[in-house]
Amino acid sequence: MNDTLILRIISAVLYILLGGLFSGFLAGLDRKLAARMQGRRGPSVFQPFYDIGKLFSKETLALNHGQFVIAFSFLMLIVATGVLFFAGVDILLVFLALSTAAMFLVFAATSSNSAMSTMGAQREMMQMLAYEPMVLITAVGFYMATGIMNNGVGSFKIMDIGSNDLPAIIYLPGIFLGFLFILTIKFRKSPFDISTSHHAHQELVKGVTTDLSGRNLGMIEVAHWYENTFLLGVVGLFFLCNEWWSIPLAVVAVLVVYFLETFIDNISARVKWELMVKLAWGVTIVCGGLNLLVLEYIF
Amino acid sequence: MAKITKSPWLLHYDGSSCNGCDIEVLACLTPVYDVERFGIINTGNPKHADIFLVTGGINEKNKAVVKQLYDQMPEPKVVVAVGICACNGGVFKDAYNIIGGVDKAIPVDVYVPGCAARPEAIIDGVVKALGVLDEKQKAFKAAKKQKGENK
């Protein structure tokens, strides 16, 4: 067994063990930070863990038993996505796994007859439509950037993308911006009325999670933590290369991006989901498309 | 088992209130009172809620609604009646359409009188309800254990 394989297995195992905890802690930090931005004291940084603990201790009201299976599949597929990513396999496979997982969240919502839940599922699919092109462009961008740095031999392998001579961000600034834009959707932050926003009181009640309670809701929340860790991993991948300084750079970038997401969430309180869906493709075409064109014709 | 009192999620329902108490309930969420520091979230979804906060009296129209919301909440749960109308009907007590306080429809755990109830009183009531919630969680846990042993 060579060293890189061991490293890949270790990072995948670390993700399973710590991926959820890391994002749970970040979520607590995010709530504290948001409260301070609004001039409030805010809850404890461990609040997300208290919430999850409570959800698992409560009675689970489910209209059908299928809900548990679907919620569990969502959690497992999200964890699988992260494991594939941190094991350094093909990024296309990772993004496909992510889309499959996202479908299970829609299934969970449509498994009940609640109007809020069903409308939440439809809105969730609209959002997927909005962010999915940018996700694919990100994968293509990584391939082309790797190709430029390796004399025309591109690669979708995360191991190759992360071990170039220079960080991919140098060739992919536009794609990075576009990816940041869709991160607000994927982090379930802004706008306030997306299908399962963390903000209370929207016209869809809680969107896709309206009819989930107790243990089932807890699993969805834990899945979101794992998903966030994976997404921050993709942010980090933009900054990784085969130099030692790229690792602290990636960590700093991840933290800055998370702070930015909290900040954007706080200053765009009145943005509605329609605007977001319209903007998402515009940003994808302008930032992602232009970046790809430049890579294709200039380098 | 995690303590439920550290993460009480709240459902607010306006029975037939004049909105005086409702505004005070919302005031609790503002930076001045900031109930989120206790981990309280105003969910607006009965299936996620632990505390049912009702303002205004009960009439024939909303009795079924209050009952249904209560039934949709997973155990353990507590009910807080906010404002004198929710406690016993208040000034509307003798009106032909008012049945009375929230306890005419569902069991109430904590009464917060006042017209309108002040945010301090509401927070006090909710914190008191947390004590009841803690007791209920223990009872729920014991019942669950009992059920498991009987199987």
Interface residues (C-beta under 8 A of the other chain):
Chain A: R31 A35 Q38 G39 R40 R41 G42 P43 S44 Q47 F49 Y50 D51 I52 G53 K54 F56 S57 K58 E59 T60 L61 A200 H201 V205 K206 T209 T210 D211 L212 S213 G214 L217
Chain B: M1 A2 K3 I4 K6 S7 P31 D34 E36 R37 F38 G39 I41 N42 T43 G44 N45 K47 H48 D50 Q72 P74 E75 P76 Q137 F140 K141
